Amino acid sequence: MADKRTGQVLVDLLIDWGVDHVYGLPGDSINELIDDLRKRQEEIKFFQVRHEETGALSAASYAKLTGKLGVCLSIAGPGGIHLLNGLYDAKSDSAPVLAIVGQVNSEQVGTGAFQEIDLVKMFDDVAVYCERAQTESQLPDLLNQAIREAYTHKGVSVLVVPDDLFSKKHQQDVYLTSSDYYRPQISPKSNHIEEAVNLLEKSEKPLILAGQGAANAKAELVTFAEKLKSPIILSLLGKGVLPDHHPYCLGQHGQIGTKPAYHAMKECDALILIGTQFPYRDFLPDNVPAVQIDNQPDHLGKYYPISVGLAGDARETLELLTDQIKENQNDEYLLKYQEKMKRWSIAMQEEKRSKEEPLHAPQVMYHLEDVMQPSAIVSADVGNVTVWVSRYLPFVDQSFLISGWLATMGSGLPGAIAAQIAYPDRQVIGISGDGGFSMVMQDFSTAVKYQLPIKMIILNNSKIGMIKYEQEQMGHLNYKTDLGEMDFAKFAESCGGEGYRIDSYDDLSIKLKQAFLSDKPAIIDVVIEDKAPLPGHIDYQSAVNFSKYIVKNFFESGDLDIPDVKESIKRLT
């Protein structure tokens, strides 16, 4: 041990922690560690990305998918700055991530050296743990603690290391800390379970809102809902917890949600929140007793004034509730919304099966179902694409990945890269708008370089579509939302991947199938109509504001830009 480089010791510890790959770029303030990674590349792979933001977003996506530590690294100064967006995504979605950030040599720290910035201060807000190593002897203990803090708090740890420390010989073989994390098991108190049972047994119209925290309790969730006669609404991050066409599922909620979910929420007389931090108060009922289940006690009551909080694992807590609660004999509320959801689904199917031109996004989702495998991982970007995927692409047992709380555009491609690395034998589909994809498109070449057979679908309307709609919904005229046309299929080919350009209905099914038969990275560039992602329910104020936009636009340009009026009327109360 005494003759090892400190960088070598750190690589050993990363491997001990189960880390098998990192994302990043080499550079002059991290190159010493890069050389130690090079020597162990059979055990811990270094994925060279084209931009550090992609590396951090990939590390966050890997952690969200697997629950394991995502690791990224960068140089000092500009490299560290580029990490911030991905690290904030990890923070926002409670994903354990470690960032190892190089710094100028230790004797230069504080002198205003080339590319030196105060990294500890910069990372202070995003990190649950952020320390700069002063000496090489500290580094193993700091690394162990950084990883433990990331797991414990489900957040970001940052270790800032002057590059010269990695090259120094490590003289210590006994550490102050160990490379282990012991996950606690918490259970709700018995009196809290009793209070929840008493509350729910008085309910005639109970409703469940479940999020990604219920993913490990799918069977228990269904059993509980069946006994309670409760429909289940899923948050966006909860997509995939239940099959979208499950008889108890009312789809997603909120601006991207379904009309049955909206009205069921308004009518319920008891709300059960399971593994979700759904933040949109306007879409939750007023003055309704609520029970919340979450394994993080500080989440209980954070976004809704609950009546009972159950601090515990979703699976165990649902089993306790199901065992103790009496079966609800009144299924009128459940049957009512099952029928409403059936009619909603039929309407969605009719829209998806349209053969009209120009193409629109729901048609793409319909034909994507034909090539999407049961175990596929779908990495969706943020924007209009979120609506199209959540509402029109039904899951059975697929996995869903998205930037949830931060909702950062450009997350689709890094998520697909991380998903294919984490699960090389599973089909990985990325779905982005042209706006989001163009923010990170350079890293499609990363997928090509490492032969990751991801399939990226670009819904290309030559606009920042959601922002256009938001401006209109506010009653404003559109400004700077046009992006201009781009052929992403040709871009894919220039990177060494495969590119498929689809601009007619006749090509849609054929070219999708061609792309998905290939074992190479591919971009499917689908030219679609600019279409407003109408919410499942449209409130009157939004309709009024949209009308203001239509009038303003007509008087200024002479264009009568009217959305699908028939569809809009159906979604009004």
C-alpha positions in Angstrom: 0.0 0.0 0.0 2.8 2.4 0.9 4.2 2.6 -2.6 0.9 3.3 -4.3 0.0 6.5 -6.0 -2.9 8.3 -4.3 -4.9 8.2 -7.5 -4.4 4.4 -7.6 -5.8 4.2 -4.1 -8.9 6.2 -5.0 -9.5 4.0 -8.1 -9.2 0.9 -5.9 -11.8 2.4 -3.5 -14.2 3.3 -6.3 -14.0 -0.3 -7.5 -14.6 -1.5 -3.9 -17.8 0.6 -3.9 -19.0 -1.2 -7.0 -18.3 1.7 -9.4 -17.6 0.2 -12.9 -17.7 3.3 -15.0 -17.3 7.1 -15.0 -18.2 9.9 -17.4 -16.0 12.8 -18.2 -13.3 14.5 -20.2 -9.5 14.4 -19.6 -7.7 17.7 -19.0 -4.8 19.3 -17.3 -6.1 19.4 -13.8 -7.5 15.8 -13.7 -4.9 14.0 -15.9 -3.1 12.3 -13.1 -6.3 10.5 -12.0 -7.1 9.8 -15.7 -3.8 7.9 -15.9 -4.7 5.8 -12.9 -8.1 5.0 -14.5 -6.3 4.0 -17.7 -4.4 1.4 -15.8 -7.6 -0.2 -14.5 -9.8 0.2 -17.6 -10.8 -3.5 -17.6 -12.5 -3.0 -14.2 -13.7 0.6 -14.4 -14.4 2.1 -17.8 -14.0 5.7 -18.6 -16.6 7.1 -21.0 -15.2 10.1 -22.8 -18.1 12.5 -23.5 -18.0 15.6 -25.7 -19.4 17.9 -23.0 -19.2 17.7 -19.3 -22.9 18.5 -19.0 -23.7 15.2 -20.8 -21.4 13.4 -18.4 -23.2 14.8 -15.4 -26.7 14.2 -16.9 -25.6 10.6 -17.7 -24.3 10.0 -14.2 -27.6 11.3 -12.8 -29.7 9.2 -15.2 -27.6 6.1 -14.3 -28.3 6.7 -10.6 -32.0 7.2 -11.2 -32.3 4.0 -13.2 -30.3 1.7 -11.0 -30.2 3.3 -7.5 -26.4 2.9 -7.7 -23.9 5.7 -7.5 -23.4 7.7 -10.8 -19.9 9.1 -11.1 -18.6 11.9 -13.3 -15.4 14.0 -13.3 -14.1 17.2 -14.8 -11.2 19.6 -14.8 -11.2 22.8 -12.8 -12.8 26.0 -13.9 -14.8 25.6 -17.1 -15.2 21.8 -16.8 -16.6 22.0 -13.3 -19.0 24.8 -14.4 -20.3 22.5 -17.2 -21.2 19.8 -14.7 -23.7 22.0 -12.8 -26.8 21.4 -14.9 -26.5 17.6 -14.6 -25.7 17.8 -10.9 -28.7 19.9 -10.2 -30.8 17.4 -12.1 -29.4 14.7 -9.7 -30.2 16.9 -6.7 -33.7 17.6 -7.9 -34.6 14.0 -8.5 -32.8 12.6 -5.4 -30.1 10.6 -7.3 -26.8 9.6 -5.7 -24.0 11.1 -7.7 -20.3 11.7 -7.1 -18.4 14.4 -9.0 -14.6 14.3 -8.8 -13.4 17.7 -9.9 -9.8 18.6 -10.5 -8.2 21.8 -9.2 -5.0 23.6 -10.0 -1.9 22.3 -8.2 -2.1 22.6 -4.4 0.6 25.3 -4.2 -1.3 27.5 -6.6 -4.7 27.3 -4.9 -5.8 30.8 -3.9 -3.4 32.6 -6.2 -5.8 33.3 -9.0 -4.0 30.7 -11.2 -5.1 29.9 -14.8 -8.6 28.3 -14.7 -8.8 28.5 -10.9 -12.2 29.3 -9.4 -13.6 28.7 -5.9 -15.1 25.3 -6.7 -16.2 24.6 -3.1 -18.2 27.8 -3.0 -19.6 27.1 -6.5 -20.9 23.6 -5.7 -22.2 24.6 -2.2 -25.8 24.8 -3.2 -26.0 21.7 -5.3 -24.1 19.3 -3.1 -25.0 17.5 0.1 -21.2 17.1 0.6 -18.4 19.2 -0.9 -14.8 19.2 0.3 -11.5 20.1 -1.1 -8.6 17.8 -0.3 -5.6 19.6 1.4 -3.3 16.6 1.5 -3.0 13.2 -0.2 -3.4 11.4 3.1 -7.0 12.8 3.5 -8.2 11.6 0.1 -9.3 8.0 0.8 -11.3 9.1 3.9 -12.8 12.0 2.0 -13.9 9.8 -0.9 -15.5 7.2 1.4 -17.4 9.9 3.2 -18.5 11.6 0.0 -19.9 8.4 -1.4 -21.6 7.6 1.9 -23.2 11.0 2.0 -24.5 10.7 -1.6 -26.2 7.4 -0.7 -27.5 8.6 2.6 -29.0 11.8 1.4 -29.8 10.7 -2.2 -27.9 13.6 -3.6 -24.7 15.0 -5.0 -21.3 14.7 -3.4 -18.4 16.7 -4.8 -14.7 16.0 -4.1 -12.4 18.8 -5.3 -8.8 17.6 -5.7 -5.7 19.5 -6.8 -4.2 17.3 -9.5 -0.8 17.0 -8.0 -2.3 15.1 -5.0 -3.3 12.2 -7.2 0.4 11.6 -8.2 1.8 11.6 -4.7 2.7 8.4 -3.0 0.3 7.3 -0.3 1.9 6.5 3.0 -1.1 5.3 5.0 -2.7 1.9 4.9 -5.1 2.3 7.8 -8.1 4.6 7.1 -10.4 6.5 9.5 -13.5 5.5 7.5 -14.8 2.4 5.8 -16.1 1.9 2.2 -19.5 0.7 3.2 -23.0 2.1 3.4 -25.7 0.5 5.6 -29.2 1.4 4.4 -31.7 1.9 7.2 -35.1 0.3 7.2 -37.8 2.5 8.6 -41.4 1.5 9.4 -44.4 3.6 10.3 -45.7 3.6 13.9 -48.6 1.3 14.6 -50.8 4.2 15.9 -50.2 6.0 12.6 -51.3 3.0 10.7 -54.4 2.8 12.8 -55.2 6.5 12.2 -54.8 6.0 8.5 -57.1 2.9 8.5 -59.8 4.8 10.4 -59.6 7.7 8.0 -59.8 5.6 4.9 -62.6 3.4 6.1 -64.8 6.5 6.3 -64.1 7.3 2.7 -66.5 6.5 -0.2 -64.4 8.0 -3.0 -60.8 7.3 -2.1 -58.1 8.1 -4.7 -54.5 7.1 -4.9 -51.7 9.3 -6.4 -48.6 7.2 -6.8 -45.1 8.2 -7.9 -41.7 6.6 -8.5 -41.4 5.7 -4.9 -44.1 3.0 -5.4 -42.0 1.3 -8.1 -40.9 -1.4 -5.7 -44.4 -2.1 -4.6 -46.4 -2.7 -7.8 -48.2 -5.8 -6.6 -48.9 -4.4 -3.2 -50.2 -1.1 -4.7 -52.8 -3.0 -6.9 -53.9 -5.3 -4.0 -54.4 -2.2 -1.8 -56.3 -0.3 -4.5 -58.6 -3.4 -5.1 -59.5 -3.6 -1.4 -60.1 0.1 -1.2 -61.9 0.3 -4.5 -59.6 3.2 -5.4 -58.6 4.4 -8.9 -54.8 5.1 -9.2 -53.4 8.2 -10.8 -49.6 8.3 -11.6 -47.3 11.2 -11.3 -45.1 11.8 -14.4 -42.1 10.2 -12.6 -44.4 7.3 -11.7 -45.1 6.4 -15.3 -44.5 2.7 -15.7 -45.3 1.8 -12.1 -48.5 0.3 -13.5 -49.3 -0.6 -17.1 -51.0 2.5 -18.6 -54.0 0.3 -19.6 -54.4 -1.3 -16.2 -58.1 -1.2 -15.2 -57.3 0.8 -12.0 -55.0 3.3 -13.8 -56.3 6.8 -14.8 -53.0 7.9 -16.3 -50.9 10.9 -15.4 -52.0 14.1 -13.6 -51.5 17.8 -14.0 -50.9 19.8 -17.2 -49.8 16.6 -19.0 -52.5 14.4 -17.5 -55.8 12.9 -18.5 -59.2 14.4 -18.1 -60.5 11.5 -16.0 -57.6 12.0 -13.6 -58.4 15.7 -13.3 -62.1 15.1 -12.5 -61.4 12.1 -10.2 -59.1 14.3 -8.2 -61.7 17.0 -7.9 -64.4 14.6 -6.7 -62.5 12.4 -4.3 -63.2 12.5 -0.5 -59.8 11.0 0.5 -56.4 11.2 -1.0 -53.6 8.7 -0.6 -50.1 9.9 -1.7 -47.6 7.1 -2.2 -44.0 7.7 -3.0 -44.6 11.0 -4.7 -43.8 14.7 -4.2 -46.4 16.0 -6.6 -45.9 19.7 -6.5 -48.8 21.2 -8.4 -51.2 22.3 -5.7 -53.8 23.6 -8.2 -54.3 20.1 -9.4 -54.9 18.6 -5.9 -58.3 18.8 -4.1 -59.2 21.3 -1.4 -60.0 20.3 2.2 -59.8 16.6 1.6 -58.3 14.3 4.3 -55.0 12.8 3.1 -52.7 10.0 3.9 -49.1 10.1 2.7 -46.5 7.2 2.5 -42.9 8.1 2.0 -39.6 6.6 3.2 -38.2 10.1 3.8 -39.9 11.6 6.8 -39.1 15.2 5.7 -41.3 14.7 2.6 -44.4 14.0 4.6 -46.7 17.0 4.4 -44.2 19.0 2.3 -46.6 19.8 -0.6 -50.0 19.0 0.8 -51.6 19.4 4.3 -51.9 15.7 5.1 -53.9 14.2 7.9 -51.7 11.2 8.6 -48.0 10.6 7.6 -46.6 7.1 7.3 -42.8 7.1 7.3 -41.8 3.9 5.7 -41.1 1.7 2.7 -44.1 1.7 0.3 -44.2 -2.1 0.0 -44.2 -2.8 3.7 -46.5 0.1 4.5 -49.1 -1.0 1.9 -49.0 -4.5 3.2 -49.7 -3.2 6.7 -52.6 -1.1 5.5 -54.1 -3.8 3.3 -54.0 -6.3 6.2 -55.8 -4.0 8.6 -58.3 -2.1 6.4 -61.8 -3.4 5.8 -62.8 -3.9 2.2 -64.7 -1.0 0.7 -68.2 -2.3 -0.5 -68.9 0.8 -2.5 -67.3 0.7 -6.0 -69.5 3.3 -7.6 -66.7 6.0 -7.8 -64.3 3.4 -9.2 -66.6 2.2 -11.9 -67.5 5.7 -12.9 -63.9 6.7 -13.6 -63.1 3.4 -15.2 -65.8 4.1 -17.7 -64.5 7.7 -18.2 -61.0 6.4 -18.7 -62.2 3.8 -21.2 -63.8 6.6 -23.3 -60.7 8.8 -22.9 -58.5 5.9 -24.2 -60.7 5.3 -27.2 -60.5 9.0 -28.1 -56.7 8.9 -27.7 -56.6 5.8 -30.0 -58.6 7.5 -32.7 -56.2 10.4 -32.6 -53.1 8.2 -32.8 -54.5 6.1 -35.6 -55.1 9.1 -37.9 -53.4 8.8 -41.3 -53.6 12.5 -42.0 -50.7 14.6 -43.2 -48.6 16.4 -42.1 -47.5 14.0 -39.4 -48.2 14.8 -35.8 -46.6 13.4 -32.6 -49.4 11.0 -31.5 -49.1 9.1 -34.8 -45.4 8.6 -34.1 -46.3 7.2 -30.6 -48.8 4.8 -32.2 -46.3 3.3 -34.6 -43.5 3.3 -31.9 -45.6 0.8 -29.9 -45.1 -1.7 -32.7 -41.3 -1.7 -32.3 -41.0 -1.0 -28.6 -40.0 -4.1 -26.6 -41.6 -5.1 -23.3 -38.4 -4.4 -21.3 -37.4 -1.2 -23.1 -36.1 1.9 -21.4 -37.6 5.1 -22.7 -35.5 8.3 -22.0 -37.8 11.3 -22.7 -36.6 14.8 -23.1 -38.4 17.9 -21.7 -41.0 20.0 -23.6 -43.9 19.0 -25.7 -42.3 15.6 -26.1 -43.1 15.0 -22.4 -46.8 15.3 -23.2 -46.7 13.1 -26.2 -44.8 10.3 -24.4 -46.7 10.4 -21.1 -50.1 10.6 -22.7 -49.8 8.7 -26.0 -47.1 6.0 -25.5 -48.6 3.3 -23.2 -46.2 1.3 -21.1 -46.7 -2.3 -20.0 -43.5 -3.1 -18.1 -41.1 -0.6 -19.7 -38.9 1.8 -17.7 -39.2 5.6 -17.9 -36.5 8.1 -17.5 -36.8 11.9 -17.5 -35.5 15.1 -15.8 -38.3 15.5 -13.3 -38.0 18.4 -10.9 -35.4 20.4 -12.8 -37.0 19.6 -16.2 -33.9 20.4 -18.1 -34.0 20.3 -21.9 -31.3 18.1 -23.3 -31.7 15.2 -20.9 -33.1 12.7 -23.4 -29.8 11.7 -25.1 -27.6 11.5 -22.0 -30.3 9.4 -20.4 -30.3 7.0 -23.3 -26.5 6.7 -23.2 -26.6 5.9 -19.5 -29.4 3.5 -19.9 -27.6 1.5 -22.6 -24.4 1.4 -20.5 -26.4 0.3 -17.4 -28.4 -2.3 -19.3 -26.6 -3.4 -22.5 -29.0 -6.2 -23.3 -32.2 -4.0 -23.2 -33.7 -1.9 -25.9 -33.1 1.8 -25.2 -35.2 4.5 -26.9 -34.6 8.2 -26.6 -37.4 10.7 -27.5 -36.5 14.4 -27.9 -37.8 17.5 -29.6 -35.5 19.2 -31.9 -34.9 22.0 -29.4 -33.8 19.7 -26.6 -31.8 17.4 -28.8 -29.8 20.2 -30.4 -28.6 21.3 -26.9 -26.6 18.0 -26.5 -26.5 16.6 -30.0 -22.7 16.5 -30.2 -22.8 13.5 -27.8 -24.6 11.3 -30.3 -21.0 10.7 -31.5 -20.4 9.3 -28.0 -23.0 6.6 -28.6 -21.4 5.9 -32.0 -17.9 5.7 -30.5 -18.9 3.2 -27.8 -21.2 1.3 -30.1 -24.3 1.9 -28.0 -27.3 0.9 -30.2 -29.6 3.6 -28.9 -32.5 4.8 -31.0 -33.1 8.5 -30.8 -36.5 9.7 -32.1 -36.5 13.5 -32.9 -39.9 15.0 -33.1 -38.9 17.8 -35.4 -41.2 20.8 -35.7 -38.4 23.4 -36.2 -39.6 25.2 -33.0 -39.3 25.3 -29.3 -42.8 24.0 -29.3 -43.8 24.2 -25.6 -42.5 27.7 -25.2 -44.5 28.8 -28.2 -47.6 27.3 -26.6 -46.8 28.9 -23.2 -46.5 32.3 -24.8 -49.8 31.8 -26.6 -51.5 30.6 -23.4 -50.3 33.7 -21.6 -52.0 35.8 -24.4 -48.6 36.9 -25.8 -47.4 36.8 -29.4 -44.7 34.3 -30.3 -41.2 35.6 -30.1 -38.0 33.8 -30.9 -39.4 30.3 -30.7 -38.6 29.3 -34.3 -35.4 27.3 -34.6 -35.1 26.8 -38.3 -35.0 23.5 -40.2 -32.3 20.9 -39.7 -31.9 17.4 -41.1 -30.9 15.3 -38.0 -30.7 12.1 -40.1 -27.8 13.6 -42.1 -26.2 14.7 -38.9 -26.4 11.1 -37.6 -24.7 9.8 -40.7 -21.9 12.4 -40.4 -21.3 11.0 -36.9 -21.0 7.5 -38.1 -24.4 6.4 -37.0 -27.5 5.6 -39.0 -30.1 8.3 -39.9 -33.7 8.0 -41.0 -35.7 11.0 -42.2 -39.5 10.6 -42.1 -41.7 13.3 -43.5 -44.8 11.4 -44.7 -47.2 8.9 -43.2 -46.3 6.2 -45.7 -42.7 6.2 -44.5 -43.5 6.2 -40.8 -44.0 2.5 -40.1 -41.5 1.3 -42.6 -38.6 3.5 -41.5 -39.2 3.0 -37.8 -39.0 -0.8 -38.3 -35.9 -0.4 -40.4 -34.2 1.7 -37.7 -35.1 -0.7 -34.9 -33.9 -3.8 -36.8 -30.4 -2.2 -36.8 -27.9 -2.9 -34.1 -26.2 0.5 -34.6 -26.9 3.9 -33.0 -29.6 5.7 -35.0 -31.5 8.9 -35.2 -35.1 8.8 -36.5 -35.8 12.4 -37.5 -39.6 12.8 -37.8 -40.9 16.0 -39.3 -44.1 16.8 -37.5 -46.8 19.4 -37.5 -46.5 22.2 -35.0 -49.4 21.2 -32.7 -50.3 22.6 -29.2 -50.0 19.9 -26.5 -53.5 20.5 -25.1 -53.8 19.7 -21.4 -56.2 16.9 -20.5 -58.4 19.6 -18.9 -58.5 23.2 -20.1 -59.5 25.8 -17.5 -61.4 28.9 -18.7 -58.7 31.4 -18.0 -56.2 29.5 -20.2 -58.9 29.5 -22.9 -59.4 33.2 -22.5 -55.7 33.9 -22.7 -55.4 31.7 -25.8 -58.2 33.7 -27.4 -56.2 36.9 -26.7 -53.3 35.4 -28.5 -55.4 34.5 -31.5 -56.9 38.0 -31.8 -53.5 39.7 -31.4 -51.9 37.4 -34.0 -54.7 38.0 -36.5 -54.5 41.8 -36.2 -50.7 41.9 -36.4 -50.0 39.2 -39.1 -53.4 38.4 -40.7 -52.9 34.7 -39.8 -55.7 33.0 -38.0 -53.7 30.5 -35.9 -56.5 28.4 -34.3 -55.8 25.2 -32.5 -58.0 22.1 -32.8 -61.2 23.7 -31.6 -63.2 20.5 -31.5 -60.5 18.9 -29.3 -60.3 22.0 -27.1 -64.0 22.2 -26.4 -64.0 18.5 -25.3 -61.4 19.3 -22.7 -63.2 22.3 -21.2 -65.3 21.6 -18.0 
